[in-house]
Amino acid sequence: MLQTIACDSPGKSAVNNPASGCRFCRRELTTTFVDLGMSPLCESYLQASELNNMEPFYPLHVQVCEACYLVQLPQYVSPEHIFSEYAYFSSYSDSWLQHSQCYVEMITRRLGLGPDTLAVELASNDGYLLQYFVKKQIPVLGVEPAINVAKVAVEKGIPTLVRFFGRESAREMLENGQNADLVIGNNVLAQVPDLNDFVAGIRIVLKPSGVATLEFPHLIRLMEENQYDTIYHEHFSYFSFLTVERIFSAHGLTLFDVEEIPTHGGSIRIYARRKENHAHPVMSSVVEMRERELSAGLDKMETYANFAEQVKESKRALLDLLIGLKRQRKIVAGYGAPGKGNTLLNYCGIRTDFVDFTVDRNPYKQGRFLPGTHIPIYPVEHISERKPDFILILPWNLKQEILAQLSYARAWGAKFIVPIPSAEIVV
């Protein structure tokens, strides 16, 4: 079942006037977190016929709120323009599928989910996660704004509402009897321009006894490990636990548990319930995470001031390495065409003068070119045909999975480059 509810037309102007205040508390933003210059939309892959066309670039100037410490990027581009047709399909990562399957097993046991419950996933993509609930005969509903991705989910037998989620859509779901025992939001919170509308919607659609779990990259890991490439226009916000707890509390939701998970270079999974639901007491993990972030200084503006210089040094290290290799006439290939890779390549000014080509498992991207840098994207088999000397792993968060997939490249002496937190060669 593919339910389509009209959103604002993607044909309208893609550019929004950036909001002048904090996305959560509306305080005026005056402090820079990091400025990565100008960059194209990271998922705007080009056809060969488009390479000579004008390509829009937008600022990647990230700021931090002095009141609530929300790290955020002004909204230069409308969500409809970014997400109505999307190039990212979650099911092309084996490790992400395994992570999702393990989550379904865990949460099913923890909450006692069964045929009389409903699991709702916000930004359900191609059904990568909900498919495991379906196998358990647990009713599901996906909410996904990208029509091309939602169609793939429906083909897997996953009912999907093609809609941006917020208060309005949550009320409509409630009227249709689609209130949830479990609300899931994996790597979507960062992509929401109107945080207050989104989090308020979660409370509306959640049953009085329901639980919401959300996963997102942890700001403290981004800062500690120079993960600047996770900054792009599709990601409007970057969260500490302290800030996200404040946001959820403002909308009547209590965070009662938090876990650190390894995905996307280091993420956290939060567990939320309505404030009046005391069936899930606040656990020690919440207190410990608060104390850890306070000890790290995430409630002090000076902590955020050091990140920009770390990023510049990480860029210099990668360019030093690539300049040396190309002067030795080495063939350098990329692996993957992820959004984060496009931030890294554009910020560092890396084009085909440094990376000859890249490969990707996603057929949607193959035969196209990376935005901004115009590096060509081939199927993975192109690695065997060209036999590059070095392979730059752009989705470095999947390093172990990719090193295993490309182990055959060691037969001709290929080595691997991991760019984050600082460039290093892996033999």
Steps between C-alpha positions, in 0.01 A plus 500: 500500500659823385303790644598826333413833657605806305787704638619834375600462139871424444470727198482802726814695583745277680656783698352613829602811689708368792331542835659769711463317830566164661298214356382402849499799736499783241792685656712701255797302364832684514767233560669290230561130565674432167487653151553248219453755223263445210380157391230345276225281641678180592246266335466698174682254273543616142434342163769542234272742314491728807872544553517831315190645663497749785523314828362669813727519806381598848685601818603234749537748784407327825413696812436416864229650718630670813179421690426131429829393332325362193755477218318580180515591135259767372237363263609619156311231309144375549450140620270444201785579263740268680283203590214471250728278290796365685813311394568323829369146541574350842493139383831529312697477825529147637617621841207743524255218425661289770478790744131544416420132541671492840301807606169336403586188699595708804209743501243227430611318814538813710155640424318171447387593149262270316213480248286745703762778502614752241856605417531828310829607344559862406718534188460129434698516175476178295362285781847390611387470866123450498542188288627318809185590696289377207677163517389481863141585398513824697293774329704792366466834329778689328500878457733600216492821291709370207262341250768303314628345823153438645402299192779255571367453855149435373635234266629326814149499647553794734209751523650845450362849540676738260512807718722726706432430866384762751200607705258501207589157364508357854144619564385346172666171595324514836163554328572193286569285806873494435619596847822320580629267768846568361624799302840459333716778360842390378723778367205727428507752786799679347309535172201682652494878449209555740606308809214621715239386247666159460544420869149626579374261232671207672311570821170525311534169317641311798257296709487595872701185570714527188877539459703687241860419412716728290857457381730778384873575485630622833639853495774411745636240258478741208713746695748252643568326169481787246192355333434819307391308192176407678406867458294566188187685398276199557610504866354807662599422863772319699407378845648454842294304750465812716335692217277223370374431852402865530318491165298189585415628848357818348247281317393283791737210438745349750821325394523196726791309343793564267749268334820562309511313169780479240303604190600806295826544683337502844132558569259490791159339522253677726182353649210739559157477660226740594580679826191361668593139411699374799516139385854568382704665777797718408807277496852563624621517138324837466674644806835362386466650151409839642804492729730391217393787276525752782851374574585544131388861520204479265327762712780752439543702182881484509480122444346557159759759394784249441327284241562719195879485529489121543309478172753713313786279616314184396455652152870585476601146594282343230621738231865447598451124458320523164745753356787265580326200343403679179854634459603135503242445223292263715145414400264599782141375492217577736271245653142611548305811405347595837375845592779536754757430231371790295542739792856381550596516132351845441642651818846364420482594131556141387397432142630258234843656545523297821234225474470342157156345556279350768275193514170430674269203547189710443387474134324838538840670529695297246569683174454837670750750639558633849356847560751781488808288437361313195686181586343214299317219682537142375379160618724332758642267233689796357748460787613165357521640148712806587697352791568827682802539727298664776131495590355793696219371722243780499241329728774454763238407760463170307877450485508142626217388271667662197849367580349150509312554172815627326749253646564373147664833411796410719594242236644778281635695795221753545495697822215685663465858620272589791451880505340553844597599768832560324621342178673164545601216271373151584689213335 
